[in-house]
Amino acid sequence: MFSIEQLEAFVATVEQGSFSAAARHLRKVQSAVSQHVINLEIDFGVELFDRSGRYPTLTQEGQKLLPYAKASLVQHRRLIHCANQLEQTSFQDITLAIDEGIPTIHLSQALKDVSLRFPSLRFECLAASSIDIRQLIIDQRATMGIMFSEASLDDNVDFEGLGGIEFDVFVAIDHPLAEETLPHLDMLRLHRQIVIRSKTSEMSSFQQAYSPDVWFADNYYMLLELVASGFGWGMLPKHLAQSEVARNRLVRLRAQFENLSWHANIDVIQHQSVSNCPAHKYLRQRLRELRNSSESY
């Protein structure tokens, strides 16, 4: 019967591209990884890799097995997290990472409720871009995050929707585009764009560079200031831009045929290791209840 170690060796070889790279990733010797894969092939009676080339490539049988192997490893990790928490009667402290572009209208009340129920709770709040928040959760530097939805999350991360906010495209009041109604969106390519990206230079799935001339910021307050100072156009949460619009520093771009505004979904995410923690459960519950009571984040 196959083992978890065999599945780990199989999946790591696929993801890392070779047996040697998989061994480094798993911190094992290459012979052990190769033997795990061989034993798995013996157990299933099929070859999972074509070894005729320089690097192993999946056979048809390997391609069929791969998604099930990945799912088994995810469930195995979830089982370990659950087992580790079975005897825990206390709660874990909360380290919350939040994207600065997300309004915190409900967060203060939710934290008040949590601190009343868990008076000895220790709380830490980190501000970061959504991409950085995802990594903070994976690395367990933060236990919970509130971020804009991303296309992909790690298998060790759980998430649920928490509403959404509206974005639009803005420029400074004295920007060349401020007085124009754009005939088409390609006009934006002629002007510098200010874009959010992570501290590791990774781009968000919805904050993409559209113009060939791009400046970067890792938070929306800096992006707002750069746009309001006339350095380029940018996609901003409407609630952040309102004050600068009222001060006549920003204007919303107009276009003839396209509605430039859109809704960005907000997720609350957390590492599976705290999935059964009562303090984390209660904070998620209160955020959900407060959101539902106002029907917006």
C-alpha positions in Angstrom: 0.0 0.0 0.0 1.3 3.4 -0.9 2.4 5.9 1.8 2.3 9.6 2.3 6.0 9.8 1.8 5.6 8.2 -1.7 2.9 10.7 -2.6 5.0 13.6 -1.4 8.0 12.4 -3.5 5.7 12.0 -6.5 4.1 15.4 -6.3 7.4 17.2 -5.4 9.1 15.6 -8.5 6.3 17.0 -10.7 6.4 20.4 -9.1 10.2 20.8 -8.9 10.9 19.2 -12.3 13.4 16.5 -11.3 14.2 14.0 -8.6 17.2 15.9 -7.4 15.2 19.2 -7.1 12.5 17.3 -5.3 15.1 15.9 -2.9 16.3 19.3 -2.1 12.8 20.6 -1.6 11.9 17.7 0.7 15.4 17.8 2.4 16.0 14.2 1.6 18.7 12.4 -0.4 17.9 11.8 -4.1 18.0 8.0 -3.8 15.2 8.1 -1.2 13.0 10.2 -3.4 13.6 8.1 -6.4 12.9 4.9 -4.5 9.6 6.3 -3.1 8.5 7.0 -6.6 9.6 3.6 -7.8 7.7 1.9 -5.0 4.6 4.0 -5.8 4.8 2.8 -9.4 5.2 -0.8 -8.2 2.1 -0.4 -5.9 0.0 1.0 -8.8 1.5 -1.3 -11.5 2.2 1.6 -13.9 5.0 3.9 -14.8 4.3 7.5 -13.6 7.3 9.1 -15.3 8.9 8.8 -18.7 12.6 8.8 -17.8 14.0 8.7 -21.3 14.8 12.4 -21.4 17.0 14.6 -19.3 14.2 15.3 -16.9 11.3 13.0 -15.9 8.0 13.8 -17.6 4.6 12.5 -16.5 3.0 9.6 -18.4 -0.7 9.6 -19.1 -1.1 7.4 -16.0 0.9 9.9 -13.9 -1.2 12.8 -15.2 -4.4 11.0 -14.0 -2.9 10.2 -10.6 -1.5 13.7 -9.9 -4.7 15.6 -8.9 -5.7 12.8 -6.5 -2.2 12.7 -5.0 -2.3 16.4 -4.4 -5.8 16.2 -2.8 -4.7 13.4 -0.6 -1.7 15.4 0.7 -4.0 18.4 1.4 -6.3 16.2 3.4 -3.4 14.6 5.2 -2.1 18.1 6.3 -5.6 19.1 7.4 -5.9 15.9 9.4 -2.6 16.6 11.2 -3.7 20.2 12.0 -7.0 18.9 13.4 -5.3 16.2 15.4 -2.9 18.7 16.9 -5.8 20.8 18.1 -8.0 18.1 19.5 -6.7 18.4 23.1 -6.4 22.2 23.0 -9.0 23.9 25.1 -7.4 27.4 25.0 -7.2 29.8 22.1 -4.4 31.1 20.0 -3.4 34.8 19.8 -4.4 36.6 16.6 -2.0 38.2 14.2 -4.1 39.9 11.6 -2.6 41.2 8.3 -4.9 43.6 6.4 -4.6 45.3 3.0 -4.6 49.1 3.6 -7.0 49.5 0.7 -9.7 47.7 2.6 -12.0 49.8 4.8 -11.9 48.8 8.5 -15.4 50.0 9.4 -16.4 46.7 10.9 -13.0 45.5 12.2 -13.0 47.6 15.3 -16.3 46.4 16.5 -15.4 42.8 15.7 -12.2 43.1 17.7 -14.1 44.7 20.7 -16.4 41.7 20.7 -13.5 39.2 20.5 -11.6 40.9 23.3 -14.6 40.9 25.5 -15.1 37.2 25.0 -11.3 36.4 25.3 -10.0 39.1 27.7 -6.4 37.7 27.8 -6.1 37.6 24.0 -3.0 39.2 22.5 -3.6 40.9 19.2 -1.1 42.2 16.5 -2.1 44.0 13.3 0.1 44.1 10.2 -0.4 46.2 7.1 0.6 44.7 3.8 -0.4 44.3 0.2 -2.8 41.4 -0.6 0.0 39.4 -2.3 2.3 39.9 0.8 -0.6 38.9 3.1 -0.9 35.6 1.3 2.7 34.9 1.9 2.5 36.0 5.6 -0.2 33.5 6.1 1.7 30.7 4.3 4.7 31.4 6.4 2.5 31.6 9.6 3.9 35.1 10.4 0.2 36.1 10.4 -2.6 33.8 11.5 -5.4 35.6 9.7 -5.6 38.0 6.8 -8.1 40.4 5.2 -7.2 40.9 1.5 -8.5 41.4 -2.0 -9.3 38.1 -3.6 -6.5 36.5 -5.5 -6.7 33.8 -8.2 -4.7 31.3 -6.3 -4.1 30.4 -2.6 -1.9 27.9 -0.9 -3.4 24.5 0.0 -2.7 25.2 3.6 -4.9 28.4 3.6 -8.7 28.5 4.1 -10.8 31.5 3.0 -14.3 32.9 2.8 -15.8 35.9 1.1 -16.3 39.1 3.1 -18.1 41.3 0.6 -16.5 43.7 -1.8 -15.6 47.4 -2.6 -15.7 49.5 -5.7 -12.6 50.6 -7.7 -12.3 53.2 -10.4 -9.5 54.8 -12.4 -8.3 58.3 -11.2 -5.8 61.0 -12.2 -4.7 64.2 -10.7 -6.8 67.3 -11.4 -4.0 68.8 -13.6 -3.2 65.5 -15.4 -3.5 65.7 -19.2 -6.3 63.0 -19.1 -8.3 64.9 -16.4 -10.3 67.0 -18.9 -10.7 64.3 -21.5 -13.4 61.7 -22.2 -11.4 58.8 -23.5 -12.5 57.5 -26.9 -10.9 54.1 -26.1 -8.9 52.6 -23.3 -5.7 52.4 -25.4 -5.3 56.1 -24.6 -4.2 54.9 -21.2 -1.1 53.3 -22.7 0.2 56.7 -23.6 0.5 57.8 -20.0 2.3 56.4 -16.9 0.4 54.0 -14.7 0.9 53.6 -10.9 0.4 50.0 -9.9 0.3 48.0 -6.6 2.8 45.1 -6.3 4.2 43.1 -3.4 7.5 43.7 -1.6 8.8 40.7 -3.6 7.8 42.4 -6.9 4.9 40.0 -7.5 1.8 41.5 -9.2 -1.7 41.2 -8.1 -4.1 39.2 -10.3 -6.3 42.3 -10.8 -3.7 45.1 -10.4 -1.9 44.5 -13.7 0.3 46.8 -15.7 -1.6 48.2 -18.7 0.8 50.9 -19.7 4.4 50.3 -20.8 5.5 53.2 -18.5 4.8 51.9 -14.9 5.7 53.1 -11.4 5.0 50.8 -8.4 3.8 51.1 -4.8 3.2 48.4 -2.2 0.2 50.0 -0.6 -2.8 52.1 -1.7 -2.0 55.2 0.4 1.3 55.6 -1.4 -0.5 54.8 -4.8 -3.1 57.5 -3.9 -0.4 60.1 -3.2 1.5 59.4 -6.3 -1.6 59.6 -8.5 -2.8 62.8 -6.7 0.6 64.3 -7.2 0.3 63.9 -11.0 2.8 61.1 -11.6 0.3 58.9 -13.4 -3.1 57.3 -13.5 -4.1 54.5 -11.1 -6.8 52.1 -10.1 -8.0 53.1 -6.6 -10.6 52.1 -4.1 -13.4 54.7 -4.3 -13.6 55.1 -0.6 -9.9 56.1 -0.4 -10.1 58.5 -3.4 -13.2 60.4 -2.1 -11.3 62.7 0.2 -8.8 63.7 -2.5 -11.7 64.2 -5.0 -13.4 66.5 -2.5 -10.1 68.5 -2.2 -9.9 68.8 -6.0 -6.7 66.8 -6.2 -8.2 63.8 -8.0 -10.8 63.2 -10.7 -12.3 60.0 -12.0 -11.4 59.2 -15.6 -14.3 59.3 -18.1 -14.6 57.0 -21.2 -17.0 57.0 -24.0 -17.9 53.3 -24.2 -16.3 51.7 -21.1 -17.4 51.8 -17.5 -14.0 51.8 -15.8 -15.3 51.0 -12.3 -15.5 47.5 -11.0 -16.1 45.5 -7.8 -13.2 43.8 -6.1 -14.0 40.9 -3.7 -12.6 40.8 -0.2 -11.6 37.6 1.5 -10.7 36.7 5.0 -8.1 34.0 5.0 -6.3 32.0 7.7 -3.8 29.1 8.0 -5.4 25.7 8.6 -3.3 25.4 11.8 -5.8 27.8 13.5 -9.0 26.5 11.9 -10.3 25.2 15.2 -9.1 28.1 17.4 -12.2 29.6 19.1 -10.9 33.2 19.0 -10.2 33.0 15.3 -13.6 31.4 14.7 -15.3 34.1 16.7 -13.6 36.9 14.8 -14.6 35.4 11.5 -18.1 35.0 12.8 -18.4 38.6 13.9 -16.9 40.0 10.7 -19.5 37.9 8.8 -22.4 39.0 10.9 -21.4 42.7 10.8 -21.0 42.5 7.0 -24.4 40.9 6.6 -26.1 43.5 8.9 -24.9 46.3 6.6 -24.8 44.4 3.4 -21.4 45.8 2.5 -17.9 45.8 4.0 
